[in-house]
Amino acid sequence: MNSHTPDWSRVQKTVRFETADRVPLAEALIAYEIQSQFLGRPVTPDDIGAQVEFWSKAGYDYIPLNIGMMEPGKVTENSHISRILKKRLADADAPDRPQAEEPDKWNLETTSFIHTQADFEAFPWEELERLDFSRLVRAAEFLPEGMKVIGVSGKIFTLTWMLMGFNHFAMSLIRNPGLVTAVFEKVAGIQYSALDQVLALPQVGAVWVVDDVAYNSGPIISVKHLERFVFPWYKEMARRCHQAGRLFFLHSDGKLDALLPSFFNMGLDVIQPIDPTCNDIVEIKKKTAGKLTIVGNVSNELLQEGAPEDIRAYTRMLLKEVAPGGGFMLGSGNSVPDWAQFENYQAMRETVLAEGRY
């Protein structure tokens, strides 16, 4: 098997800090526009065959597919929860608690829904539990030998504070922790139900939670509150993944130094993307060696505004300074968006495939 062929064991060896045939490529999200340019034809969200073709031909050992209530990235109109909220707000009999102007009352980036116990009890939790796993099931028809699916889940922390509104959520951590706990329990319970169904699928190799817990300056809320309200849910998620023989990944933007001990304690296998605007990935590798695999960290700004030779130079630095000893997969400093220059994405990808051997 050559180094361009999908091989999930390449990821497994890297996570075990063993030497694989090369450094794996890893992304939680690559824009369909980039995938389309690569294949030379349109790739759409419903075209699972084309997506598998892209991820396999581009040198990845897996395809990430969403299984959560929210799509990775910004809150989109097509996310499961957005469709539910739009439907609820369109119902003339539904209480219209949110204070926002049309047409975006459904949008959790601008509107909050749960301020009281009555709001919590009236929320359409049952509808949110009806998640669609058909894309993961269909992917099995197209996967080449050696390739896996990663189920992209989330967001327990982000979805909880968005439902409550951040200021109200932050005050409630002190004034009404019972309501905060109740919302966390509901959100996490839905994710756990999805997790158990996903782990029953043999084509799934890992679960990847996309849930930002840090700003560029450090944790979004105190480490104490993250340890009390958030991380126990992810520790249990990691336990279930490991019990089923799967890996557990987490995406979080922001400065992560203060959170590394928590990540070790929760049993996390992989953290991505080690945002280069606020983390020194060489120093992070020293702190995580033998404990936690890191993914990153070619900056999105460089992918947008740099030249291909700049991308190749930074990628080579990562291969030289971070890859030795395993525990490292190479990718962007966040995701590969539609505004990245395709030539720059190619420069990153091709450099790893050509020069990423240990």
QUITAFEN-V860702 format. One record per residue. N is the residue number from 1. RES is the residue in one letter. SS is DSSP state (H for helix, E for strand, - for the rest). Layout:
BEGIN
n->N res->RES ss->SS
n->N res->RES ss->SS
END
This chain:
BEGIN
n->1 res->M ss->-
n->2 res->N ss->-
n->3 res->S ss->-
n->4 res->H ss->-
n->5 res->T ss->-
n->6 res->P ss->-
n->7 res->D ss->-
n->8 res->W ss->H
n->9 res->S ss->H
n->10 res->R ss->H
n->11 res->V ss->H
n->12 res->Q ss->H
n->13 res->K ss->H
n->14 res->T ss->H
n->15 res->V ss->H
n->16 res->R ss->-
n->17 res->F ss->-
n->18 res->E ss->-
n->19 res->T ss->-
n->20 res->A ss->-
n->21 res->D ss->-
n->22 res->R ss->-
n->23 res->V ss->-
n->24 res->P ss->-
n->25 res->L ss->E
n->26 res->A ss->-
n->27 res->E ss->-
n->28 res->A ss->-
n->29 res->L ss->-
n->30 res->I ss->E
n->31 res->A ss->-
n->32 res->Y ss->H
n->33 res->E ss->H
n->34 res->I ss->H
n->35 res->Q ss->H
n->36 res->S ss->H
n->37 res->Q ss->H
n->38 res->F ss->H
n->39 res->L ss->H
n->40 res->G ss->-
n->41 res->R ss->-
n->42 res->P ss->-
n->43 res->V ss->-
n->44 res->T ss->-
n->45 res->P ss->-
n->46 res->D ss->-
n->47 res->D ss->-
n->48 res->I ss->H
n->49 res->G ss->H
n->50 res->A ss->H
n->51 res->Q ss->H
n->52 res->V ss->H
n->53 res->E ss->H
n->54 res->F ss->H
n->55 res->W ss->H
n->56 res->S ss->H
n->57 res->K ss->H
n->58 res->A ss->-
n->59 res->G ss->-
n->60 res->Y ss->-
n->61 res->D ss->-
n->62 res->Y ss->E
n->63 res->I ss->E
n->64 res->P ss->E
n->65 res->L ss->E
n->66 res->N ss->E
n->67 res->I ss->-
n->68 res->G ss->-
n->69 res->M ss->-
n->70 res->M ss->-
n->71 res->E ss->-
n->72 res->P ss->-
n->73 res->G ss->-
n->74 res->K ss->-
n->75 res->V ss->-
n->76 res->T ss->-
n->77 res->E ss->-
n->78 res->N ss->-
n->79 res->S ss->-
n->80 res->H ss->H
n->81 res->I ss->H
n->82 res->S ss->H
n->83 res->R ss->H
n->84 res->I ss->H
n->85 res->L ss->H
n->86 res->K ss->H
n->87 res->K ss->H
n->88 res->R ss->H
n->89 res->L ss->H
n->90 res->A ss->H
n->91 res->D ss->-
n->92 res->A ss->-
n->93 res->D ss->-
n->94 res->A ss->-
n->95 res->P ss->-
n->96 res->D ss->-
n->97 res->R ss->-
n->98 res->P ss->-
n->99 res->Q ss->-
n->100 res->A ss->-
n->101 res->E ss->-
n->102 res->E ss->-
n->103 res->P ss->-
n->104 res->D ss->-
n->105 res->K ss->-
n->106 res->W ss->-
n->107 res->N ss->-
n->108 res->L ss->-
n->109 res->E ss->-
n->110 res->T ss->-
n->111 res->T ss->-
n->112 res->S ss->-
n->113 res->F ss->-
n->114 res->I ss->-
n->115 res->H ss->-
n->116 res->T ss->-
n->117 res->Q ss->H
n->118 res->A ss->H
n->119 res->D ss->H
n->120 res->F ss->H
n->121 res->E ss->H
n->122 res->A ss->H
n->123 res->F ss->-
n->124 res->P ss->-
n->125 res->W ss->H
n->126 res->E ss->H
n->127 res->E ss->H
n->128 res->L ss->H
n->129 res->E ss->-
n->130 res->R ss->-
n->131 res->L ss->-
n->132 res->D ss->-
n->133 res->F ss->-
n->134 res->S ss->H
n->135 res->R ss->H
n->136 res->L ss->H
n->137 res->V ss->H
n->138 res->R ss->H
n->139 res->A ss->H
n->140 res->A ss->-
n->141 res->E ss->-
n->142 res->F ss->-
n->143 res->L ss->-
n->144 res->P ss->-
n->145 res->E ss->-
n->146 res->G ss->-
n->147 res->M ss->-
n->148 res->K ss->E
n->149 res->V ss->E
n->150 res->I ss->E
n->151 res->G ss->E
n->152 res->V ss->E
n->153 res->S ss->E
n->154 res->G ss->-
n->155 res->K ss->-
n->156 res->I ss->H
n->157 res->F ss->H
n->158 res->T ss->H
n->159 res->L ss->H
n->160 res->T ss->H
n->161 res->W ss->H
n->162 res->M ss->H
n->163 res->L ss->H
n->164 res->M ss->H
n->165 res->G ss->-
n->166 res->F ss->H
n->167 res->N ss->H
n->168 res->H ss->H
n->169 res->F ss->H
n->170 res->A ss->H
n->171 res->M ss->H
n->172 res->S ss->H
n->173 res->L ss->H
n->174 res->I ss->H
n->175 res->R ss->H
n->176 res->N ss->-
n->177 res->P ss->H
n->178 res->G ss->H
n->179 res->L ss->H
n->180 res->V ss->H
n->181 res->T ss->H
n->182 res->A ss->H
n->183 res->V ss->H
n->184 res->F ss->H
n->185 res->E ss->H
n->186 res->K ss->H
n->187 res->V ss->H
n->188 res->A ss->H
n->189 res->G ss->H
n->190 res->I ss->H
n->191 res->Q ss->H
n->192 res->Y ss->H
n->193 res->S ss->H
n->194 res->A ss->H
n->195 res->L ss->H
n->196 res->D ss->H
n->197 res->Q ss->H
n->198 res->V ss->H
n->199 res->L ss->H
n->200 res->A ss->-
n->201 res->L ss->-
n->202 res->P ss->-
n->203 res->Q ss->-
n->204 res->V ss->E
n->205 res->G ss->E
n->206 res->A ss->E
n->207 res->V ss->E
n->208 res->W ss->E
n->209 res->V ss->E
n->210 res->V ss->E
n->211 res->D ss->-
n->212 res->D ss->-
n->213 res->V ss->-
n->214 res->A ss->E
n->215 res->Y ss->E
n->216 res->N ss->-
n->217 res->S ss->-
n->218 res->G ss->E
n->219 res->P ss->E
n->220 res->I ss->-
n->221 res->I ss->-
n->222 res->S ss->-
n->223 res->V ss->H
n->224 res->K ss->H
n->225 res->H ss->H
n->226 res->L ss->H
n->227 res->E ss->H
n->228 res->R ss->H
n->229 res->F ss->H
n->230 res->V ss->H
n->231 res->F ss->H
n->232 res->P ss->H
n->233 res->W ss->H
n->234 res->Y ss->H
n->235 res->K ss->H
n->236 res->E ss->H
n->237 res->M ss->H
n->238 res->A ss->H
n->239 res->R ss->H
n->240 res->R ss->H
n->241 res->C ss->H
n->242 res->H ss->H
n->243 res->Q ss->H
n->244 res->A ss->-
n->245 res->G ss->-
n->246 res->R ss->-
n->247 res->L ss->E
n->248 res->F ss->E
n->249 res->F ss->E
n->250 res->L ss->E
n->251 res->H ss->E
n->252 res->S ss->-
n->253 res->D ss->-
n->254 res->G ss->-
n->255 res->K ss->-
n->256 res->L ss->-
n->257 res->D ss->H
n->258 res->A ss->H
n->259 res->L ss->H
n->260 res->L ss->H
n->261 res->P ss->H
n->262 res->S ss->H
n->263 res->F ss->H
n->264 res->F ss->H
n->265 res->N ss->H
n->266 res->M ss->H
n->267 res->G ss->-
n->268 res->L ss->-
n->269 res->D ss->-
n->270 res->V ss->E
n->271 res->I ss->E
n->272 res->Q ss->E
n->273 res->P ss->-
n->274 res->I ss->-
n->275 res->D ss->-
n->276 res->P ss->-
n->277 res->T ss->-
n->278 res->C ss->-
n->279 res->N ss->-
n->280 res->D ss->-
n->281 res->I ss->H
n->282 res->V ss->H
n->283 res->E ss->H
n->284 res->I ss->H
n->285 res->K ss->H
n->286 res->K ss->H
n->287 res->K ss->H
n->288 res->T ss->H
n->289 res->A ss->-
n->290 res->G ss->-
n->291 res->K ss->-
n->292 res->L ss->-
n->293 res->T ss->E
n->294 res->I ss->E
n->295 res->V ss->E
n->296 res->G ss->E
n->297 res->N ss->E
n->298 res->V ss->E
n->299 res->S ss->-
n->300 res->N ss->H
n->301 res->E ss->H
n->302 res->L ss->H
n->303 res->L ss->H
n->304 res->Q ss->H
n->305 res->E ss->H
n->306 res->G ss->-
n->307 res->A ss->-
n->308 res->P ss->H
n->309 res->E ss->H
n->310 res->D ss->H
n->311 res->I ss->H
n->312 res->R ss->H
n->313 res->A ss->H
n->314 res->Y ss->H
n->315 res->T ss->H
n->316 res->R ss->H
n->317 res->M ss->H
n->318 res->L ss->H
n->319 res->L ss->H
n->320 res->K ss->H
n->321 res->E ss->H
n->322 res->V ss->-
n->323 res->A ss->-
n->324 res->P ss->-
n->325 res->G ss->-
n->326 res->G ss->-
n->327 res->G ss->-
n->328 res->F ss->E
n->329 res->M ss->E
n->330 res->L ss->E
n->331 res->G ss->E
n->332 res->S ss->E
n->333 res->G ss->-
n->334 res->N ss->-
n->335 res->S ss->-
n->336 res->V ss->E
n->337 res->P ss->-
n->338 res->D ss->-
n->339 res->W ss->-
n->340 res->A ss->-
n->341 res->Q ss->-
n->342 res->F ss->H
n->343 res->E ss->H
n->344 res->N ss->H
n->345 res->Y ss->H
n->346 res->Q ss->H
n->347 res->A ss->H
n->348 res->M ss->H
n->349 res->R ss->H
n->350 res->E ss->H
n->351 res->T ss->H
n->352 res->V ss->H
n->353 res->L ss->H
n->354 res->A ss->H
n->355 res->E ss->H
n->356 res->G ss->-
n->357 res->R ss->-
n->358 res->Y ss->-
END
